[in-house]
Amino acid sequence: MRRIGIGQGIILAFLLALLIGTGIFAISAWTSTGNVVISEQGWLAIGLGTFFSLIIGCSLVALTFYSSRHGYDDAVDEFRDSRSREQAKWMAERENKSLGPRRDP
């Protein structure tokens, strides 16, 4: 198992502090509104809003993975593959010229 570097440790500590701060803020905001009564329609609105937000977020992440896996995110360049092959062939020829003729043992 790899050890965590100093940079990764700083980032991890910052994110942990941010998480703790967010939790403290959420708890203080929740308890400061202790006298507020939420009706059944309010709880229904909160529940439906949370549910549909999760559905939309998960769907967008799933679509991102799907499009990435099936090549929809690739650059549109009809000459890209032929240029890559030509460049690889040119590099191989250049390397063979610099090494000279091969001698097989």
Biopython code that builds the backbone (N, CA, C, O; Angstrom):
import numpy as np
from Bio.PDB.StructureBuilder import StructureBuilder

atoms = [
    (1, "MET", "N", (0.835, -1.176, 0.000)),
    (1, "MET", "CA", (0.000, 0.000, 0.000)),
    (1, "MET", "C", (0.887, 1.249, 0.000)),
    (1, "MET", "O", (1.857, 1.339, 0.752)),
    (2, "ARG", "N", (0.534, 2.202, -0.854)),
    (2, "ARG", "CA", (1.325, 3.430, -0.939)),
    (2, "ARG", "C", (1.034, 4.349, 0.224)),
    (2, "ARG", "O", (-0.073, 4.381, 0.760)),
    (3, "ARG", "N", (2.047, 5.088, 0.597)),
    (3, "ARG", "CA", (1.884, 6.091, 1.653)),
    (3, "ARG", "C", (1.334, 7.369, 1.043)),
    (3, "ARG", "O", (1.539, 7.656, -0.136)),
    (4, "ILE", "N", (0.638, 8.122, 1.863)),
    (4, "ILE", "CA", (0.078, 9.394, 1.409)),
    (4, "ILE", "C", (1.171, 10.454, 1.448)),
    (4, "ILE", "O", (1.853, 10.624, 2.458)),
    (5, "GLY", "N", (1.327, 11.165, 0.333)),
    (5, "GLY", "CA", (2.317, 12.231, 0.256)),
    (5, "GLY", "C", (1.856, 13.472, 1.016)),
    (5, "GLY", "O", (0.716, 13.538, 1.475)),
    (6, "ILE", "N", (2.738, 14.444, 1.146)),
    (6, "ILE", "CA", (2.430, 15.661, 1.890)),
    (6, "ILE", "C", (1.323, 16.465, 1.210)),
    (6, "ILE", "O", (0.453, 17.010, 1.889)),
    (7, "GLY", "N", (1.344, 16.545, -0.103)),
    (7, "GLY", "CA", (0.312, 17.275, -0.838)),
    (7, "GLY", "C", (-1.049, 16.616, -0.699)),
    (7, "GLY", "O", (-2.062, 17.285, -0.498)),
    (8, "GLN", "N", (-1.056, 15.289, -0.810)),
    (8, "GLN", "CA", (-2.311, 14.564, -0.658)),
    (8, "GLN", "C", (-2.837, 14.683, 0.766)),
    (8, "GLN", "O", (-4.048, 14.753, 0.977)),
    (9, "GLY", "N", (-1.932, 14.705, 1.746)),
    (9, "GLY", "CA", (-2.341, 14.857, 3.136)),
    (9, "GLY", "C", (-2.968, 16.213, 3.395)),
    (9, "GLY", "O", (-3.949, 16.323, 4.131)),
    (10, "ILE", "N", (-2.393, 17.257, 2.780)),
    (10, "ILE", "CA", (-2.949, 18.604, 2.936)),
    (10, "ILE", "C", (-4.342, 18.681, 2.323)),
    (10, "ILE", "O", (-5.260, 19.243, 2.920)),
    (11, "ILE", "N", (-4.493, 18.118, 1.134)),
    (11, "ILE", "CA", (-5.803, 18.125, 0.471)),
    (11, "ILE", "C", (-6.810, 17.331, 1.291)),
    (11, "ILE", "O", (-7.945, 17.773, 1.474)),
    (12, "LEU", "N", (-6.409, 16.172, 1.781)),
    (12, "LEU", "CA", (-7.299, 15.347, 2.593)),
    (12, "LEU", "C", (-7.709, 16.069, 3.873)),
    (12, "LEU", "O", (-8.876, 16.020, 4.262)),
    (13, "ALA", "N", (-6.760, 16.740, 4.534)),
    (13, "ALA", "CA", (-7.071, 17.489, 5.756)),
    (13, "ALA", "C", (-8.026, 18.641, 5.456)),
    (13, "ALA", "O", (-8.948, 18.893, 6.231)),
    (14, "PHE", "N", (-7.817, 19.343, 4.344)),
    (14, "PHE", "CA", (-8.698, 20.441, 3.963)),
    (14, "PHE", "C", (-10.115, 19.939, 3.690)),
    (14, "PHE", "O", (-11.089, 20.538, 4.145)),
    (15, "LEU", "N", (-10.224, 18.842, 2.948)),
    (15, "LEU", "CA", (-11.549, 18.304, 2.647)),
    (15, "LEU", "C", (-12.250, 17.795, 3.899)),
    (15, "LEU", "O", (-13.464, 17.947, 4.034)),
    (16, "LEU", "N", (-11.506, 17.200, 4.804)),
    (16, "LEU", "CA", (-12.081, 16.735, 6.068)),
    (16, "LEU", "C", (-12.566, 17.920, 6.902)),
    (16, "LEU", "O", (-13.651, 17.862, 7.479)),
    (17, "ALA", "N", (-11.774, 18.997, 6.972)),
    (17, "ALA", "CA", (-12.180, 20.198, 7.693)),
    (17, "ALA", "C", (-13.424, 20.818, 7.054)),
    (17, "ALA", "O", (-14.311, 21.297, 7.759)),
    (18, "LEU", "N", (-13.488, 20.807, 5.727)),
    (18, "LEU", "CA", (-14.656, 21.331, 5.028)),
    (18, "LEU", "C", (-15.894, 20.496, 5.336)),
    (18, "LEU", "O", (-16.980, 21.043, 5.527)),
    (19, "LEU", "N", (-15.739, 19.177, 5.384)),
    (19, "LEU", "CA", (-16.851, 18.290, 5.722)),
    (19, "LEU", "C", (-17.336, 18.537, 7.150)),
    (19, "LEU", "O", (-18.540, 18.617, 7.391)),
    (20, "ILE", "N", (-16.414, 18.657, 8.084)),
    (20, "ILE", "CA", (-16.788, 18.913, 9.481)),
    (20, "ILE", "C", (-17.466, 20.275, 9.614)),
    (20, "ILE", "O", (-18.467, 20.401, 10.319)),
    (21, "GLY", "N", (-16.930, 21.292, 8.943)),
    (21, "GLY", "CA", (-17.544, 22.620, 8.976)),
    (21, "GLY", "C", (-18.945, 22.625, 8.396)),
    (21, "GLY", "O", (-19.841, 23.281, 8.929)),
    (22, "THR", "N", (-19.138, 21.895, 7.305)),
    (22, "THR", "CA", (-20.465, 21.806, 6.702)),
    (22, "THR", "C", (-21.433, 21.109, 7.646)),
    (22, "THR", "O", (-22.583, 21.526, 7.779)),
    (23, "GLY", "N", (-20.972, 20.051, 8.299)),
    (23, "GLY", "CA", (-21.820, 19.340, 9.253)),
    (23, "GLY", "C", (-22.208, 20.221, 10.428)),
    (23, "GLY", "O", (-23.365, 20.221, 10.849)),
    (24, "ILE", "N", (-21.255, 20.968, 10.958)),
    (24, "ILE", "CA", (-21.537, 21.879, 12.073)),
    (24, "ILE", "C", (-22.544, 22.949, 11.651)),
    (24, "ILE", "O", (-23.473, 23.262, 12.395)),
    (25, "PHE", "N", (-22.355, 23.508, 10.452)),
    (25, "PHE", "CA", (-23.291, 24.517, 9.953)),
    (25, "PHE", "C", (-24.686, 23.932, 9.779)),
    (25, "PHE", "O", (-25.675, 24.567, 10.146)),
    (26, "ALA", "N", (-24.774, 22.713, 9.216)),
    (26, "ALA", "CA", (-26.077, 22.083, 9.000)),
    (26, "ALA", "C", (-26.785, 21.809, 10.327)),
    (26, "ALA", "O", (-27.990, 22.028, 10.449)),
    (27, "ILE", "N", (-26.036, 21.330, 11.316)),
    (27, "ILE", "CA", (-26.642, 21.044, 12.619)),
    (27, "ILE", "C", (-27.105, 22.334, 13.292)),
    (27, "ILE", "O", (-28.188, 22.374, 13.877)),
    (28, "SER", "N", (-26.292, 23.391, 13.212)),
    (28, "SER", "CA", (-26.690, 24.657, 13.842)),
    (28, "SER", "C", (-27.896, 25.272, 13.135)),
    (28, "SER", "O", (-28.769, 25.840, 13.790)),
    (29, "ALA", "N", (-27.955, 25.167, 11.822)),
    (29, "ALA", "CA", (-29.108, 25.691, 11.089)),
    (29, "ALA", "C", (-30.356, 24.883, 11.410)),
    (29, "ALA", "O", (-31.447, 25.442, 11.528)),
    (30, "TRP", "N", (-30.201, 23.566, 11.552)),
    (30, "TRP", "CA", (-31.350, 22.708, 11.855)),
    (30, "TRP", "C", (-31.894, 22.994, 13.256)),
    (30, "TRP", "O", (-33.108, 23.069, 13.449)),
    (31, "THR", "N", (-30.999, 23.152, 14.232)),
    (31, "THR", "CA", (-31.457, 23.370, 15.604)),
    (31, "THR", "C", (-31.938, 24.803, 15.840)),
    (31, "THR", "O", (-32.747, 25.030, 16.739)),
    (32, "SER", "N", (-31.469, 25.759, 15.068)),
    (32, "SER", "CA", (-31.915, 27.140, 15.265)),
    (32, "SER", "C", (-33.340, 27.347, 14.781)),
    (32, "SER", "O", (-33.985, 28.320, 15.173)),
    (33, "THR", "N", (-33.837, 26.474, 13.954)),
    (33, "THR", "CA", (-35.216, 26.568, 13.470)),
    (33, "THR", "C", (-36.102, 25.563, 14.199)),
    (33, "THR", "O", (-37.029, 25.009, 13.607)),
    (34, "GLY", "N", (-35.827, 25.327, 15.466)),
    (34, "GLY", "CA", (-36.552, 24.316, 16.241)),
    (34, "GLY", "C", (-38.018, 24.619, 16.423)),
    (34, "GLY", "O", (-38.796, 23.683, 16.607)),
    (35, "ASN", "N", (-38.442, 25.863, 16.384)),
    (35, "ASN", "CA", (-39.839, 26.216, 16.620)),
    (35, "ASN", "C", (-40.672, 26.246, 15.347)),
    (35, "ASN", "O", (-41.881, 26.470, 15.405)),
    (36, "VAL", "N", (-40.047, 26.023, 14.206)),
    (36, "VAL", "CA", (-40.767, 26.080, 12.943)),
    (36, "VAL", "C", (-41.452, 24.744, 12.703)),
    (36, "VAL", "O", (-40.834, 23.686, 12.825)),
    (37, "VAL", "N", (-42.726, 24.802, 12.362)),
    (37, "VAL", "CA", (-43.494, 23.590, 12.086)),
    (37, "VAL", "C", (-43.619, 23.437, 10.575)),
    (37, "VAL", "O", (-44.035, 24.360, 9.875)),
    (38, "ILE", "N", (-43.253, 22.264, 10.091)),
    (38, "ILE", "CA", (-43.367, 21.981, 8.668)),
    (38, "ILE", "C", (-44.598, 21.118, 8.463)),
    (38, "ILE", "O", (-44.759, 20.089, 9.118)),
    (39, "SER", "N", (-45.470, 21.542, 7.548)),
    (39, "SER", "CA", (-46.704, 20.793, 7.287)),
    (39, "SER", "C", (-46.395, 19.536, 6.474)),
    (39, "SER", "O", (-45.264, 19.318, 6.041)),
    (40, "GLU", "N", (-47.426, 18.719, 6.280)),
    (40, "GLU", "CA", (-47.255, 17.493, 5.491)),
    (40, "GLU", "C", (-46.876, 17.822, 4.049)),
    (40, "GLU", "O", (-46.072, 17.118, 3.438)),
    (41, "GLN", "N", (-47.455, 18.888, 3.510)),
    (41, "GLN", "CA", (-47.114, 19.287, 2.142)),
    (41, "GLN", "C", (-45.656, 19.732, 2.056)),
    (41, "GLN", "O", (-44.990, 19.503, 1.047)),
    (42, "GLY", "N", (-45.165, 20.366, 3.112)),
    (42, "GLY", "CA", (-43.764, 20.774, 3.139)),
    (42, "GLY", "C", (-42.826, 19.577, 3.137)),
    (42, "GLY", "O", (-41.841, 19.561, 2.399)),
    (43, "TRP", "N", (-43.126, 18.565, 3.964)),
    (43, "TRP", "CA", (-42.307, 17.350, 3.993)),
    (43, "TRP", "C", (-42.390, 16.615, 2.654)),
    (43, "TRP", "O", (-41.398, 16.064, 2.178)),
    (44, "LEU", "N", (-43.583, 16.612, 2.054)),
    (44, "LEU", "CA", (-43.734, 15.983, 0.748)),
    (44, "LEU", "C", (-42.889, 16.706, -0.300)),
    (44, "LEU", "O", (-42.242, 16.065, -1.129)),
    (45, "ALA", "N", (-42.893, 18.036, -0.264)),
    (45, "ALA", "CA", (-42.096, 18.822, -1.218)),
    (45, "ALA", "C", (-40.604, 18.572, -1.010)),
    (45, "ALA", "O", (-39.855, 18.426, -1.976)),
    (46, "ILE", "N", (-40.173, 18.523, 0.250)),
    (46, "ILE", "CA", (-38.755, 18.254, 0.535)),
    (46, "ILE", "C", (-38.376, 16.864, 0.041)),
    (46, "ILE", "O", (-37.327, 16.687, -0.578)),
    (47, "GLY", "N", (-39.226, 15.880, 0.313)),
    (47, "GLY", "CA", (-38.944, 14.497, -0.109)),
    (47, "GLY", "C", (-38.896, 14.343, -1.618)),
    (47, "GLY", "O", (-37.986, 13.716, -2.161)),
    (48, "LEU", "N", (-39.892, 14.925, -2.296)),
    (48, "LEU", "CA", (-39.920, 14.822, -3.760)),
    (48, "LEU", "C", (-38.765, 15.586, -4.400)),
    (48, "LEU", "O", (-38.180, 15.131, -5.383)),
    (49, "GLY", "N", (-38.443, 16.741, -3.840)),
    (49, "GLY", "CA", (-37.308, 17.503, -4.369)),
    (49, "GLY", "C", (-36.005, 16.739, -4.228)),
    (49, "GLY", "O", (-35.191, 16.714, -5.150)),
    (50, "THR", "N", (-35.805, 16.112, -3.065)),
    (50, "THR", "CA", (-34.597, 15.312, -2.849)),
    (50, "THR", "C", (-34.569, 14.120, -3.789)),
    (50, "THR", "O", (-33.541, 13.831, -4.402)),
    (51, "PHE", "N", (-35.709, 13.420, -3.904)),
    (51, "PHE", "CA", (-35.786, 12.232, -4.754)),
    (51, "PHE", "C", (-35.467, 12.564, -6.210)),
    (51, "PHE", "O", (-34.633, 11.908, -6.833)),
    (52, "PHE", "N", (-36.134, 13.586, -6.747)),
    (52, "PHE", "CA", (-35.917, 13.918, -8.151)),
    (52, "PHE", "C", (-34.534, 14.513, -8.405)),
    (52, "PHE", "O", (-33.972, 14.331, -9.485)),
    (53, "SER", "N", (-33.988, 15.214, -7.432)),
    (53, "SER", "CA", (-32.610, 15.704, -7.583)),
    (53, "SER", "C", (-31.627, 14.541, -7.673)),
    (53, "SER", "O", (-30.707, 14.556, -8.491)),
    (54, "LEU", "N", (-31.830, 13.532, -6.824)),
    (54, "LEU", "CA", (-30.965, 12.344, -6.890)),
    (54, "LEU", "C", (-31.138, 11.601, -8.212)),
    (54, "LEU", "O", (-30.153, 11.150, -8.795)),
    (55, "ILE", "N", (-32.363, 11.470, -8.687)),
    (55, "ILE", "CA", (-32.618, 10.787, -9.963)),
    (55, "ILE", "C", (-31.929, 11.515, -11.108)),
    (55, "ILE", "O", (-31.280, 10.884, -11.942)),
    (56, "ILE", "N", (-32.063, 12.824, -11.155)),
    (56, "ILE", "CA", (-31.437, 13.602, -12.231)),
    (56, "ILE", "C", (-29.914, 13.519, -12.142)),
    (56, "ILE", "O", (-29.246, 13.329, -13.158)),
    (57, "GLY", "N", (-29.359, 13.660, -10.933)),
    (57, "GLY", "CA", (-27.907, 13.591, -10.765)),
    (57, "GLY", "C", (-27.348, 12.237, -11.161)),
    (57, "GLY", "O", (-26.351, 12.159, -11.880)),
    (58, "CYS", "N", (-27.990, 11.162, -10.693)),
    (58, "CYS", "CA", (-27.520, 9.811, -11.041)),
    (58, "CYS", "C", (-27.659, 9.550, -12.532)),
    (58, "CYS", "O", (-26.792, 8.915, -13.133)),
    (59, "SER", "N", (-28.737, 10.032, -13.132)),
    (59, "SER", "CA", (-28.920, 9.842, -14.578)),
    (59, "SER", "C", (-27.847, 10.569, -15.376)),
    (59, "SER", "O", (-27.337, 10.027, -16.357)),
    (60, "LEU", "N", (-27.503, 11.769, -14.977)),
    (60, "LEU", "CA", (-26.467, 12.512, -15.698)),
    (60, "LEU", "C", (-25.103, 11.846, -15.563)),
    (60, "LEU", "O", (-24.336, 11.804, -16.525)),
    (61, "VAL", "N", (-24.796, 11.326, -14.379)),
    (61, "VAL", "CA", (-23.532, 10.611, -14.204)),
    (61, "VAL", "C", (-23.527, 9.347, -15.053)),
    (61, "VAL", "O", (-22.521, 9.033, -15.689)),
    (62, "ALA", "N", (-24.654, 8.609, -15.072)),
    (62, "ALA", "CA", (-24.739, 7.399, -15.889)),
    (62, "ALA", "C", (-24.580, 7.725, -17.370)),
    (62, "ALA", "O", (-23.894, 7.000, -18.090)),
    (63, "LEU", "N", (-25.202, 8.801, -17.832)),
    (63, "LEU", "CA", (-25.055, 9.190, -19.235)),
    (63, "LEU", "C", (-23.620, 9.586, -19.566)),
    (63, "LEU", "O", (-23.136, 9.315, -20.665)),
    (64, "THR", "N", (-22.947, 10.222, -18.626)),
    (64, "THR", "CA", (-21.553, 10.592, -18.838)),
    (64, "THR", "C", (-20.691, 9.349, -19.008)),
    (64, "THR", "O", (-19.878, 9.278, -19.930)),
    (65, "PHE", "N", (-20.863, 8.367, -18.123)),
    (65, "PHE", "CA", (-20.098, 7.129, -18.252)),
    (65, "PHE", "C", (-20.444, 6.391, -19.538)),
    (65, "PHE", "O", (-19.554, 5.868, -20.209)),
    (66, "TYR", "N", (-21.721, 6.342, -19.888)),
    (66, "TYR", "CA", (-22.139, 5.647, -21.100)),
    (66, "TYR", "C", (-21.516, 6.285, -22.339)),
    (66, "TYR", "O", (-20.975, 5.589, -23.199)),
    (67, "SER", "N", (-21.595, 7.611, -22.424)),
    (67, "SER", "CA", (-21.052, 8.275, -23.610)),
    (67, "SER", "C", (-19.537, 8.157, -23.673)),
    (67, "SER", "O", (-18.965, 8.087, -24.761)),
    (68, "SER", "N", (-18.888, 8.133, -22.523)),
    (68, "SER", "CA", (-17.432, 7.988, -22.511)),
    (68, "SER", "C", (-17.031, 6.588, -22.961)),
    (68, "SER", "O", (-16.069, 6.435, -23.713)),
    (69, "ARG", "N", (-17.751, 5.573, -22.514)),
    (69, "ARG", "CA", (-17.417, 4.180, -22.856)),
    (69, "ARG", "C", (-17.730, 3.833, -24.303)),
    (69, "ARG", "O", (-17.078, 2.961, -24.877)),
    (70, "HIS", "N", (-18.703, 4.488, -24.900)),
    (70, "HIS", "CA", (-19.108, 4.144, -26.254)),
    (70, "HIS", "C", (-18.570, 5.094, -27.316)),
    (70, "HIS", "O", (-18.985, 5.021, -28.473)),
    (71, "GLY", "N", (-17.667, 5.970, -26.948)),
    (71, "GLY", "CA", (-16.972, 6.789, -27.935)),
    (71, "GLY", "C", (-17.683, 8.061, -28.348)),
    (71, "GLY", "O", (-17.244, 8.721, -29.290)),
    (72, "TYR", "N", (-18.766, 8.429, -27.678)),
    (72, "TYR", "CA", (-19.466, 9.654, -28.051)),
    (72, "TYR", "C", (-18.683, 10.900, -27.663)),
    (72, "TYR", "O", (-18.959, 11.986, -28.173)),
    (73, "ASP", "N", (-17.709, 10.759, -26.770)),
    (73, "ASP", "CA", (-16.916, 11.904, -26.338)),
    (73, "ASP", "C", (-15.640, 12.077, -27.151)),
    (73, "ASP", "O", (-14.874, 13.009, -26.904)),
    (74, "ASP", "N", (-15.400, 11.191, -28.117)),
    (74, "ASP", "CA", (-14.190, 11.284, -28.922)),
    (74, "ASP", "C", (-14.251, 12.508, -29.836)),
    (74, "ASP", "O", (-15.324, 12.988, -30.203)),
    (75, "ALA", "N", (-13.072, 12.989, -30.185)),
    (75, "ALA", "CA", (-12.998, 14.147, -31.078)),
    (75, "ALA", "C", (-13.486, 13.752, -32.469)),
    (75, "ALA", "O", (-13.250, 12.631, -32.919)),
    (76, "VAL", "N", (-14.154, 14.656, -33.133)),
    (76, "VAL", "CA", (-14.648, 14.394, -34.472)),
    (76, "VAL", "C", (-13.565, 14.840, -35.448)),
    (76, "VAL", "O", (-13.446, 16.024, -35.764)),
    (77, "ASP", "N", (-12.778, 13.878, -35.919)),
    (77, "ASP", "CA", (-11.698, 14.171, -36.844)),
    (77, "ASP", "C", (-11.521, 12.935, -37.709)),
    (77, "ASP", "O", (-10.938, 11.943, -37.271)),
    (78, "GLU", "N", (-12.020, 12.992, -38.931)),
    (78, "GLU", "CA", (-11.993, 11.811, -39.792)),
    (78, "GLU", "C", (-10.575, 11.425, -40.213)),
    (78, "GLU", "O", (-10.355, 10.292, -40.643)),
    (79, "PHE", "N", (-9.612, 12.336, -40.099)),
    (79, "PHE", "CA", (-8.251, 12.038, -40.513)),
    (79, "PHE", "C", (-7.360, 11.650, -39.334)),
    (79, "PHE", "O", (-6.174, 11.381, -39.526)),
    (80, "ARG", "N", (-7.899, 11.618, -38.143)),
    (80, "ARG", "CA", (-7.095, 11.382, -36.951)),
    (80, "ARG", "C", (-6.409, 10.022, -36.969)),
    (80, "ARG", "O", (-5.214, 9.931, -36.692)),
    (81, "ASP", "N", (-7.145, 8.970, -37.289)),
    (81, "ASP", "CA", (-6.555, 7.636, -37.278)),
    (81, "ASP", "C", (-5.487, 7.482, -38.357)),
    (81, "ASP", "O", (-4.436, 6.895, -38.103)),
    (82, "SER", "N", (-5.742, 7.999, -39.549)),
    (82, "SER", "CA", (-4.760, 7.853, -40.621)),
    (82, "SER", "C", (-3.501, 8.667, -40.302)),
    (82, "SER", "O", (-2.391, 8.231, -40.606)),
    (83, "ARG", "N", (-3.666, 9.838, -39.694)),
    (83, "ARG", "CA", (-2.484, 10.628, -39.320)),
    (83, "ARG", "C", (-1.680, 9.924, -38.247)),
    (83, "ARG", "O", (-0.450, 9.941, -38.286)),
    (84, "SER", "N", (-2.352, 9.304, -37.290)),
    (84, "SER", "CA", (-1.639, 8.596, -36.226)),
    (84, "SER", "C", (-0.841, 7.434, -36.800)),
    (84, "SER", "O", (0.306, 7.206, -36.415)),
    (85, "ARG", "N", (-1.459, 6.699, -37.726)),
    (85, "ARG", "CA", (-0.742, 5.570, -38.346)),
    (85, "ARG", "C", (0.445, 6.053, -39.169)),
    (85, "ARG", "O", (1.520, 5.455, -39.131)),
    (86, "GLU", "N", (0.246, 7.141, -39.915)),
    (86, "GLU", "CA", (1.348, 7.676, -40.724)),
    (86, "GLU", "C", (2.475, 8.168, -39.823)),
    (86, "GLU", "O", (3.649, 7.945, -40.122)),
    (87, "GLN", "N", (2.132, 8.827, -38.734)),
    (87, "GLN", "CA", (3.157, 9.322, -37.825)),
    (87, "GLN", "C", (3.900, 8.161, -37.169)),
    (87, "GLN", "O", (5.119, 8.223, -37.009)),
    (88, "ALA", "N", (3.185, 7.105, -36.789)),
    (88, "ALA", "CA", (3.836, 5.937, -36.183)),
    (88, "ALA", "C", (4.761, 5.261, -37.188)),
    (88, "ALA", "O", (5.858, 4.831, -36.833)),
    (89, "LYS", "N", (4.324, 5.168, -38.436)),
    (89, "LYS", "CA", (5.162, 4.562, -39.472)),
    (89, "LYS", "C", (6.412, 5.399, -39.711)),
    (89, "LYS", "O", (7.508, 4.858, -39.860)),
    (90, "TRP", "N", (6.245, 6.728, -39.746)),
    (90, "TRP", "CA", (7.379, 7.618, -39.954)),
    (90, "TRP", "C", (8.373, 7.502, -38.806)),
    (90, "TRP", "O", (9.582, 7.473, -39.036)),
    (91, "MET", "N", (7.875, 7.435, -37.566)),
    (91, "MET", "CA", (8.752, 7.304, -36.402)),
    (91, "MET", "C", (9.515, 5.969, -36.439)),
    (91, "MET", "O", (10.695, 5.913, -36.093)),
    (92, "ALA", "N", (8.830, 4.900, -36.861)),
    (92, "ALA", "CA", (9.489, 3.596, -36.934)),
    (92, "ALA", "C", (10.578, 3.606, -38.001)),
    (92, "ALA", "O", (11.666, 3.071, -37.786)),
    (93, "GLU", "N", (10.288, 4.214, -39.150)),
    (93, "GLU", "CA", (11.301, 4.301, -40.208)),
    (93, "GLU", "C", (12.487, 5.139, -39.746)),
    (93, "GLU", "O", (13.637, 4.786, -40.010)),
    (94, "ARG", "N", (12.222, 6.225, -39.071)),
    (94, "ARG", "CA", (13.287, 7.088, -38.565)),
    (94, "ARG", "C", (14.149, 6.336, -37.554)),
    (94, "ARG", "O", (15.374, 6.454, -37.568)),
    (95, "GLU", "N", (13.511, 5.571, -36.685)),
    (95, "GLU", "CA", (14.255, 4.800, -35.694)),
    (95, "GLU", "C", (15.100, 3.719, -36.362)),
    (95, "GLU", "O", (16.240, 3.480, -35.963)),
    (96, "ASN", "N", (14.538, 3.065, -37.383)),
    (96, "ASN", "CA", (15.302, 2.035, -38.075)),
    (96, "ASN", "C", (16.506, 2.618, -38.802)),
    (96, "ASN", "O", (17.566, 1.994, -38.853)),
    (97, "LYS", "N", (16.344, 3.824, -39.369)),
    (97, "LYS", "CA", (17.471, 4.458, -40.047)),
    (97, "LYS", "C", (18.569, 4.828, -39.068)),
    (97, "LYS", "O", (19.751, 4.693, -39.383)),
    (98, "SER", "N", (18.199, 5.289, -37.897)),
    (98, "SER", "CA", (19.211, 5.698, -36.920)),
    (98, "SER", "C", (19.931, 4.500, -36.321)),
    (98, "SER", "O", (21.088, 4.624, -35.918)),
    (99, "LEU", "N", (19.279, 3.345, -36.251)),
    (99, "LEU", "CA", (19.910, 2.150, -35.710)),
    (99, "LEU", "C", (20.772, 1.426, -36.737)),
    (99, "LEU", "O", (21.656, 0.650, -36.377)),
    (100, "GLY", "N", (20.516, 1.677, -37.987)),
    (100, "GLY", "CA", (21.270, 1.008, -39.026)),
    (100, "GLY", "C", (20.626, -0.351, -39.326)),
    (100, "GLY", "O", (19.568, -0.684, -38.791)),
    (101, "PRO", "N", (21.286, -1.125, -40.190)),
    (101, "PRO", "CA", (20.712, -2.431, -40.533)),
    (101, "PRO", "C", (20.728, -3.352, -39.315)),
    (101, "PRO", "O", (21.657, -3.323, -38.508)),
    (102, "ARG", "N", (19.697, -4.159, -39.201)),
    (102, "ARG", "CA", (19.595, -5.098, -38.082)),
    (102, "ARG", "C", (20.362, -6.365, -38.393)),
    (102, "ARG", "O", (20.360, -6.870, -39.515)),
    (103, "ARG", "N", (20.998, -6.843, -37.385)),
    (103, "ARG", "CA", (21.657, -8.140, -37.518)),
    (103, "ARG", "C", (20.928, -9.119, -36.618)),
    (103, "ARG", "O", (20.825, -8.912, -35.409)),
    (104, "ASP", "N", (20.424, -10.186, -37.218)),
    (104, "ASP", "CA", (19.759, -11.207, -36.420)),
    (104, "ASP", "C", (20.781, -12.191, -35.901)),
    (104, "ASP", "O", (21.633, -12.634, -36.671)),
    (105, "PRO", "N", (20.738, -12.551, -34.641)),
    (105, "PRO", "CA", (21.725, -13.503, -34.087)),
    (105, "PRO", "C", (21.514, -14.910, -34.565)),
    (105, "PRO", "O", (22.263, -15.810, -34.184)),
]
sb = StructureBuilder()
sb.init_structure("model")
sb.init_model(0)
sb.init_chain("A")
sb.init_seg("    ")
for serial, (resi, resn, name, xyz) in enumerate(atoms, 1):
    if name == "N":
        sb.init_residue(resn, " ", resi, " ")
    sb.init_atom(name, np.array(xyz, "f"), 0.0, 1.0, " ", f" {name:<3s}", serial, name[0])
structure = sb.get_structure()
